[in-house]
Amino acid sequence: MDPVECLKKLKGRIITMHLKDVAESGKPEARDVPLGTGKAKYTDVLKELYAQRFRGVMSIEYEHLSDQLVTDVAKCVKFVEDFASSLKG
């Protein structure tokens, strides 16, 4: 399923969501990757949420345990923060 199209269909009804990106789409066992580096089109997802004036809660989901866990989650946070900063112009 295309995440942006799904967001459009649910416009106005989304109150919370978790953010997760994966290396391969369509595979439940696919490895988590930092937001924006996988298959979920997160720049487009965040643009759509902004266009919808989303004011809900977002949380980052990261299930891949590794020595890089804290670094990878920090990259996820930075991705969202950088996107928000880009909106300022």
Order of alpha helices (4+ residues) and beta strands (2+ residues): alpha-beta-beta-beta-alpha-beta-alpha
